[in-house]
């Protein structure tokens, strides 16, 4: 009888360790998913100005920062977007265009009709930062879904 009780205790201990290990794995997966979700670009508006002589248009100046491995979802601007890479390297592509990797001092252009299909940090270890100048309809959103 004593042997059976010890075997049952051993069985319970093994199950406790297995459950504990499963909880650790689930926590690690949750942290990984949360980190991946948090890798979206950080956009910081710097300036917005009505453009005299261009009726109904405004200029917007902003920075975009990508954490290592960060990216932006597919989008469009319905605007003229002029991009200048300040630091790091980014991968960019508009629908129908070639994917390009840009570094500090490089530029990229998006027309109002372009769908920005790829916009991501080329590095998984270093951040990247861009400055973007946009000419758009006054009051219109800066980014819209690709449809």
C-alpha positions in Angstrom: 0.0 0.0 0.0 2.8 2.3 0.9 4.4 1.7 -2.6 1.2 2.6 -4.3 1.0 5.9 -2.4 4.5 6.8 -3.3 3.9 6.0 -7.0 0.8 8.2 -6.8 2.7 11.1 -5.3 5.4 10.7 -7.9 2.8 10.8 -10.6 1.2 13.9 -9.1 4.7 15.6 -8.9 5.4 14.8 -12.5 2.1 16.3 -13.6 2.8 19.4 -11.5 6.1 19.8 -13.3 4.5 19.3 -16.7 1.8 21.9 -16.0 4.4 24.3 -14.7 6.5 23.8 -17.8 3.4 24.4 -20.0 2.7 27.6 -18.2 6.2 28.8 -18.7 6.0 28.0 -22.4 2.7 29.9 -22.7 4.1 32.9 -21.0 7.1 32.9 -23.3 4.8 32.7 -26.4 2.7 35.5 -25.0 5.7 37.7 -24.5 6.9 36.9 -28.0 3.6 37.7 -29.6 3.3 41.0 -27.5 6.8 42.0 -28.7 5.9 41.3 -32.3 2.7 43.3 -32.1 4.6 46.2 -30.4 7.0 46.4 -33.4 4.8 48.6 -35.5 6.3 51.9 -36.5 6.2 54.9 -34.2 5.0 58.0 -36.0 5.7 61.5 -34.5 4.1 64.5 -36.2 6.6 67.5 -36.2 4.6 70.1 -38.2 1.5 70.7 -40.1 1.0 73.8 -42.4 -1.6 75.0 -44.8 0.1 75.5 -48.2 -0.7 79.0 -49.6 -1.1 78.9 -53.3 -2.2 75.3 -53.3 -5.9 75.6 -52.4 -7.1 72.9 -50.0 -3.7 71.4 -49.5 -1.5 71.1 -46.4 2.1 69.9 -45.8 2.9 67.5 -42.9 6.3 66.8 -41.6 6.8 63.7 -39.4 9.3 61.1 -38.3 8.8 57.4 -38.5 10.8 55.1 -36.2 11.1 51.4 -36.7 12.3 49.2 -33.8 14.6 46.4 -34.8 12.5 44.0 -36.9 9.6 46.6 -37.0 7.3 47.3 -39.9 4.2 49.1 -41.0 1.2 47.3 -42.4 0.3 47.7 -46.1 -1.2 51.2 -46.6 -1.6 54.3 -48.8 -1.5 58.0 -48.2 -3.7 59.5 -50.9 -0.9 62.1 -50.9 2.5 62.9 -52.1 5.0 61.5 -49.7 8.8 62.3 -49.7 10.9 60.0 -47.5 14.4 60.6 -46.3 16.3 58.0 -44.2 18.0 59.5 -41.2 19.4 56.4 -39.6 19.4 52.6 -40.0 18.3 50.8 -43.1 14.7 50.3 -44.3 13.1 48.1 -47.0 10.4 49.8 -49.1 8.2 48.9 -52.0 5.1 50.2 -53.7 2.7 48.0 -55.6 4.1 47.2 -59.0 7.6 48.5 -58.0 10.8 46.8 -57.0 11.7 46.3 -53.3 14.6 48.6 -52.4 16.8 48.8 -49.3 17.6 52.4 -48.3 20.2 53.7 -45.8 21.0 57.1 -44.3 20.7 59.9 -46.9 18.6 57.8 -49.3 15.2 58.9 -50.5 11.9 57.3 -51.5 8.7 58.7 -53.1 5.1 57.7 -53.0 2.4 59.2 -55.2 -1.2 59.6 -54.2 -2.1 56.5 -56.2 0.6 54.2 -54.7 -0.1 51.4 -52.3 2.8 51.0 -49.9 3.2 47.2 -49.8 6.5 46.9 -47.9 7.8 49.3 -45.2 10.1 47.7 -42.7 13.3 47.9 -40.8 16.0 45.9 -42.7 17.7 45.1 -39.4 16.5 42.9 -36.5 19.2 44.4 -34.2 19.3 48.2 -35.0 16.5 50.8 -35.1 15.8 52.9 -38.2 14.4 56.4 -38.5 12.9 58.4 -41.4 11.7 61.9 -41.9 8.7 62.2 -44.1 7.2 65.2 -45.8 3.6 64.8 -47.1 1.4 67.0 -49.2 -2.2 66.1 -48.8 -5.8 67.4 -48.8 -6.4 69.6 -45.8 -7.8 67.6 -42.9 -7.5 64.2 -44.7 -5.9 61.3 -42.7 -2.2 60.7 -43.3 -2.6 57.0 -43.8 -5.5 55.0 -45.1 -6.1 51.3 -45.8 -4.8 50.1 -49.2 -8.3 49.5 -50.7 
